[in-house]
Amino acid sequence: MTYEDVIIGKEIDYRELQITPEMQRNYLEVLQDENPFYFEGDPSTGSIAHPVLILNHAFPAQWIGSFGEHIHAKNYVQFLNPTRVGKKIIARSKVYDKYIRRGRKFVTTEITCVDEDGLEVLCCRWTETHGTIEE
């Protein structure tokens, strides 16, 4: 993939995922996060899925890696609503923007996630630089 091939607005990844209790437990053990919301939650609705775990599984790493060498420039993440462990998550990624600033090429990818009930879970804009205009 080259910078010139990037089309603003193009969907570049779609995936459905589900945060399982095992994924959640393993992630929380590594973080040493003992927040009861993530383990017990409300007895009637279950435990809350860790939002960063959702983002990690929704992230279009193959797309960003398709550029070869790149440097992370900035990101913006907004966790909008909690969702429960076990719910299906739909993650879509698209090219949000591309631009040249100070001689460097930048591409911003937007990742949005909604749960199976249509509730917006998160939005992330991830910007990478992909070389200079001389390259």
N, C-alpha and C positions, 0 to 999 in steps of 0.2 A: 504494500500500500504506500502511496506517496501522498504528500500534502495536496498536490494538485488534483488527486482523485477524490478528495473529500467533498461531499455534497451536504451543505447545511440543510437540516430537516430530515435527512435520510435515516430511517430506522436501521440500526446496525446489529441489534441483538434483541431477542425475545426469549424468555424462558419462564417456565413455571417451576416453582420450588416449594418445598415444605420443610419447615424447621421441625425436626423430630425431637422427642425428649432426649435421645442420646446425643444428638448434635448439640443441643442446648447445654446439657450436663457437661460434656467434654469442653465446650467453649468456656463455660463458667469456671470450671476447674483450672484451666490454664490462666484465666484472668484473676483467679482467686476472688471472684465476686460472689459474695454470699447474700446478696439482696434477696429477701424473701419473695418479692414480686416475681422473680425469675424462677424460683423453685416451687412455691406454693400457689401464689396468686389467689384469686377468689375461688372458693370451692365450687361455685356454680358455673364459672366460666373457664377455669384453668389458669395456668401460669402464663405470664407475658413473655413473648419471644424477645430476646435481646436484639435491639435495633441494629447494632453494629454487625451482629451475626447475619442478619438479613442482608445488609449491604454487602458484606463479604461474599455471599453466595450470589448476589445479583450483579456484581461488578463484571463488566465485559473485558476481562483481562486479555482474552485472545485478540479482540479488536485493537486494544491499545498496544499490545505486543506486535501486531502486524506491521507497525511502522518501523520496527527495528529499534535502533537507539532512540531514546526519548528521555526527557527529564520532567519530573513532576513539577509543575509551576504553582498551582493553587487548587483548592477545592472548597466547595460550599456544600454543606449537608444540612438538611432540615428533616428532623424526625417529627412527622406530623401527627400520627396516632399510634397508640399501641395496638398490637395484634397478638393473638394467642398462639402458643405452641400447637402445632398440628394443623393450622389453617394453611390453605394453599395461597401462595404469594405469586402474583404475576409481575414480572420485571421486564420493563422495556427500556431500551437504550437507543438514543438517537444522537446525531451530530447537532449540537446546539449552536456552535459558532466556530469560525476559524478566522484568524486575523494575523497580521504581521505587525509586530511592535519592536522598535529598536533593532531591526534587522533579523529578528527571530520569528519563526513560524509557530503559531499556536493553534491547537485544536481543543475545543471544549465538548465533552460528551455529557449528556444529561441522562441520568438513570432515574426512572420513576417506578415505584412499587405500589401496588394495590393488593388488598387481600381478597379472598374469594367472595366477600360481601360487597366489594366495590369501594371499601374504605381506603383512602390514600394513607399509605404507611410512611413513605419517605420520598424525598427528592434530593438528588445529589448532582452537582455539576463539577466535573473533574477536568482540569486543564493541564495539558502536557505541551512542552515545546518539542518540536521535531526538526531541529537544525536551523541553519541560517539561510537567508535568501541567496547567499553565494554558493551554497551547496547544491 
